[in-house]
Amino acid sequence: MRAIDGLRERLAELADLAGLSRLAAWDQEVMMPAGGTESRAHQLATLERHAHKLATGDEIGAWLEELESDASELNDLERDIVRIARRDWNRQRRVPAELVGRLARAASEGQLIWRNAREAADFAAFVPALARNVELAREYAACFPDAARPYDALLDDYDYGLRSERLEPLFARLADGLAPLIERAAERESAGLVVVPVPAQQAAVKATLARLGVNDEDWRLDVSAHPFSQSLAQHDLRITTRYGDDSGLESIVAALHEFGHGLYEHQIAPELERTNLAGGTSMSVHESQSKLWENHVARNPAFARVIAAALADAGFAITPQKLSAAVNEIRPSLIRVSADQLTYPLHIVLRFELETALIGGQLEVADLPGAWNDGMRRLLGVSVPDDGVGVLQDIHWAAGLFGYFPSYALGAVIAAQLWQHLEREIGAQDEALADGEVGAVRDWLREHVHRYGRRLDTEPLVERATGTPLAVEPFLDHALRALG
């Protein structure tokens, strides 16, 4: 067997295992009875162990050495497969299996402790678990001594090639630019909550997604406690949303957000399927796709006509103007997941500042609540009444996910940059969006973002798509327009 054939066969097997793991995770959130939790944990662990063994095998190293010694025999696609396979294999081999096990155990235990601590608003009860996770994150980062800073090694797991030194001035510019806009927003009268009956929400979600191209052949829409997406294969896309009498229009906006994730995976070039390139290139680019459909389509005043018509067909009357005002309400708030599109990035700037200080040793775990509360006042002008709705609100640090948060703000930034360039190339989309026509947007994204899969990392992809380096100015321009 040729080395490239052996490598591609192994990568295809790993892709199949990853798809099965995502299927099990989707089922756990959507279909599985609660009694299956313990068994599902064992099943997922078995899949993970088997995949890790296959992904780190010595034979992969041998194939890569042979292929790298004479790359002239490879085509462009095969060279990218080999390049990314080398990166992945090297990173996985650097982390001892024993440390992987300790990280997994600490994450599992940490999440249980965090849930109890959050419910009781008792940060002190969470301190030992968080301190252990911080130390383990530092130990993990030490496996990559070539990283300029320990935090950069963690960042690479979510956005390969991005560096904290690059993000610091970018996020500072974002915070400085948003501050006066948020002050302006605070002076505006509230649009008020729009209460939509659940049956009308369900019908509008289904009708709106159908206008975007969601069909029963490739897509599945379900309900979950927290909206999410899972792409099991290019033509097997699962998205969820949630409905509630007090959720207003959240179910529709969340559905379009998750559609963006699914569309990214759906439009990756077919020749990448069952290779190591068949997936979103990074968390921030993935988030940019969901934020593009959320912020630039779902919240676009022109598209309000489409949503209002879908609700009217379901028996709920609302004017496009009132609907647009409701989904574009700007108000600083305590909770990240319910934040509006302008204040949301500031929640992420704060978390980035705090976790880089934690990993770098400039901030002690016990001092985290005070630093959090100070940051919320400084960035959002909000006072935190207790740690349950403050420093304990997110699960990420309890699960050991350091380096993940930046992708949320970067996604909004990249989405605005892509949208700005898209409209420069193919024209303003307001008229098309008012008619529910998004074919030109889908096609542009396929050509300039989606088709590459993992062949381009975050910043090279953004620069290839827009002709300019990653920048916050397009998002600040969008924020200014959103204020009206």
KATAKA-V147056 format. One line per field, one symbol per residue. phi: phi as a letter, one per 40 degrees, with the letter a starting at -180 (. if undefined). psi: psi as a letter, one per 40 degrees, with the letter a starting at -180 (. if undefined). burial: 1 if it has 9 or more other C-alpha atoms within 8 Angstrom, else 0. A space follows every 50 residues. Layout:
phi->???
psi->???
burial->???
//
This chain:
phi->.cdccccccccccccccccccccccccccbbccdccdcccccccccdccc cccccbccccdccccccccacccbccccccdcccccdccccccccddccd ccccccccccccccdcccdcfbcdccddcccccccccccccccbccccbd cccccccbadgcbccccdccccccccccdccccccccccccgcccbdddc dccccccccccchcbccbbbbbbacbdabbbcacbabbbbabbacbcfbd ccccccdcddcccdccbcddccdgbcccaccacccdcccccccccbbdcc dccdccccccccccgbcacdcccccccbdbadacbdcbcccccddcccdc ccdcccccccgcbcdcccdccccccccccbgbcccaccbbcccbcdcccg cchcddccccccccdccccccdcccbgdbdcccccgcbdccdcccdcbbc ccfccbcdcdcccccbgbcdacddcccccccccg
psi->hidddddddddddddddddddddddddddddhideedddddddddddddd ddddeeiddddddddddddgeeeiidddddddddddddddddddhidddd dddddddddddddddddddefgdddedddddddddddddddeegeehdid ddddddddgheiidddddddddddddddddddddddeiiieihhhhiddd dddddddddddeehiedeihhahidhhiihhdidfghhiiaiiideebed ddddddddddddddddeihdeehfieegiididddddddddddddecdeh ddeddddddddddeehhiidddddddeehhhhidhdeeiidddddddddd dddddddddeeehiddeddddddddddddefhhhdiddebeediedddef gheddddddddddddddddddddddeiiedddddefhedddddddddedd ddbedhicdddddddeeiihiedddddddddde.
burial->00110111011111111111111101111100000010010001001100 10011100011011011000000000011111011100100100100011 00100111111011001100111001101111110111011001000001 11111101110101001001101110111011001000000000111101 11111011111101000111011100111111111111111110101110 11111111111101111110011111111111111111111111111111 11111111011101010101011111011111111000111111111111 11011111110010100110111011101101010011111110111111 01111111111111111111111000000101111111000001110111 1111111110111111000111011101110000
//
